[in-house]
C-alpha cells in the first residue's frame, strides 16, 4: 500500500470531533489551537478514503481522497 502524509489544520475557532474515518490513524479530536496534525493516507491506485469531523454543533468538515490522488474538502 502506497502512503503519503498530509497535515490537517483546524482554524475554525472550535474543536473538530471525528464522526467517521476510512483510516485508523485519524485523530478523535483536533483542537482549533493545535499545531498541524500529520495524517497518513493511502494513495494506492483506486483507493478511496475520507474523514468526517463535526466542528462545533453546526458544521461538518469532510476531507475526501479520490482514486486519482486528489483531495476534496467540503463544509456542507
Secondary structure, 3 states (H helix, E strand, C coil): CCEEEEEECCCCCCCEEEEEECCCCCCCEECCCCCCEEEEEECCCCCCEEEEEEECCCEEEEEEECCCCCEEEECC
